[in-house]
Amino acid sequence: MILYLNTTNGNKIEVALKEGERILARKEFEAKYSQAEKLLPEIKKILGKKKIKLSAITEIVIANKSGASTGFTALRIGVVTANALGYGLGIPVKGLGGKTKSKKFSKFDVIEPIYSSEPNIGKK
């Protein structure tokens, strides 16, 4: 079972469950400035509706390349969530989109977000 996460759109989050090529469940929802508060509860809801345990997830795929509408923080939240779940479950996390950045951390590969530009978080 694959858990797919996409937080590359700064206003929306997409969560999906796949088994092989078949999409079992997919949800896209608004989350402007609230990705951290909404992502994990929505993962729990989508698993609950399909009566799938978190332990059934064997791989996590995260969209990790930013674009014009990507929020810097939204992208980091998705990648950190994927890495934390992957680490906790002992399963692989793979980046989707462009050249994937991955670093070996102990026995676990950590996926890094790929940003289109430097963060603009304050005035110069």
C-alpha positions as CSV (number, residue, x, y, z in Angstrom):
1,M,0.0,0.0,0.0
2,I,1.4,3.4,-1.0
3,L,0.6,6.7,0.7
4,Y,0.9,9.6,-1.6
5,L,1.2,13.2,-0.3
6,N,1.3,16.4,-2.2
7,T,1.7,19.8,-0.4
8,T,3.4,21.5,-3.4
9,N,0.3,23.8,-3.9
10,G,0.5,26.3,-1.1
11,N,-3.4,26.4,-0.8
12,K,-4.3,22.7,-1.1
13,I,-3.1,19.3,0.0
14,E,-3.7,16.0,-1.8
15,V,-3.6,12.7,0.0
16,A,-4.1,9.3,-1.8
17,L,-3.8,5.6,-1.1
18,K,-2.7,3.3,-3.9
19,E,-2.4,-0.5,-4.2
20,G,-0.3,-1.3,-7.2
21,E,-1.7,0.9,-10.0
22,R,-5.2,1.2,-8.4
23,I,-6.1,4.3,-6.5
24,L,-8.1,3.2,-3.4
25,A,-8.8,6.6,-2.1
26,R,-7.9,10.2,-2.9
27,K,-8.7,13.5,-1.2
28,E,-7.8,17.0,-2.1
29,F,-8.7,19.8,0.4
30,E,-8.0,23.5,1.1
31,A,-5.3,24.1,3.7
32,K,-4.0,27.6,3.2
33,Y,-1.8,28.4,6.2
34,S,-3.0,25.3,8.0
35,Q,-1.1,22.4,6.4
36,A,0.5,21.4,9.6
37,E,-2.9,21.2,11.4
38,K,-4.7,19.4,8.6
39,L,-2.3,16.9,7.0
40,L,-2.0,14.1,9.7
41,P,-5.8,14.2,10.7
42,E,-6.7,13.8,7.0
43,I,-4.3,10.9,6.6
44,K,-6.0,9.3,9.6
45,K,-9.5,10.0,8.2
46,I,-8.7,8.5,4.7
47,L,-7.2,5.4,6.3
48,G,-10.2,5.1,8.7
49,K,-12.8,5.4,5.9
50,K,-11.1,2.5,4.0
51,K,-10.5,0.6,7.3
52,I,-6.8,0.4,6.6
53,K,-4.3,0.4,9.4
54,L,-1.3,2.7,9.3
55,S,0.9,-0.4,9.5
56,A,-0.4,-1.5,6.1
57,I,1.5,1.3,4.4
58,T,4.6,-0.1,2.8
59,E,5.9,3.0,1.0
60,I,5.4,6.8,1.0
61,V,5.6,8.9,-2.1
62,I,5.9,12.7,-1.7
63,A,5.7,15.3,-4.4
64,N,8.7,17.4,-3.5
65,K,9.4,19.9,-6.2
66,S,8.1,23.4,-5.8
67,G,6.6,25.5,-8.5
68,A,5.2,29.0,-8.9
69,S,2.4,28.6,-6.3
70,T,4.2,26.5,-3.8
71,G,4.5,27.7,-0.3
72,F,7.9,27.2,1.2
73,T,6.5,26.1,4.5
74,A,3.8,23.9,2.9
75,L,6.5,22.0,1.0
76,R,8.5,21.5,4.1
77,I,5.5,20.3,6.1
78,G,4.8,17.6,3.5
79,V,8.4,16.4,3.3
80,V,8.8,16.3,7.1
81,T,5.6,14.5,7.6
82,A,6.5,11.9,5.0
83,N,10.0,11.4,6.5
84,A,8.6,11.1,10.0
85,L,6.0,8.6,9.0
86,G,8.6,6.6,7.0
87,Y,11.0,6.6,9.8
88,G,8.4,5.6,12.4
89,L,7.0,2.8,10.2
90,G,10.4,1.7,8.9
91,I,9.3,2.1,5.3
92,P,10.9,3.9,2.3
93,V,10.0,7.4,1.4
94,K,10.4,8.5,-2.3
95,G,10.4,11.9,-3.8
96,L,8.3,12.5,-6.9
97,G,9.1,15.5,-9.2
98,G,12.3,16.5,-10.7
99,K,15.6,15.4,-9.4
100,T,15.0,13.8,-6.0
101,K,17.3,14.9,-3.2
102,S,18.0,12.1,-0.7
103,K,20.5,11.8,2.1
104,K,21.5,8.8,4.1
105,F,20.7,9.4,7.8
106,S,21.7,6.3,9.8
107,K,19.8,3.5,8.2
108,F,17.1,5.7,6.7
109,D,17.0,7.8,3.5
110,V,15.7,11.3,4.2
111,I,14.0,13.1,1.3
112,E,14.8,16.8,1.0
113,P,12.4,19.3,-0.6
114,I,13.5,20.9,-3.9
115,Y,12.9,24.6,-3.8
116,S,12.5,26.8,-7.0
117,S,14.0,29.8,-5.2
118,E,15.3,31.0,-1.9
119,P,12.6,31.7,0.8
120,N,11.2,35.2,0.9
121,I,10.2,35.5,4.6
122,G,11.1,39.0,5.5
123,K,12.1,42.4,4.3
124,K,15.7,43.2,3.4
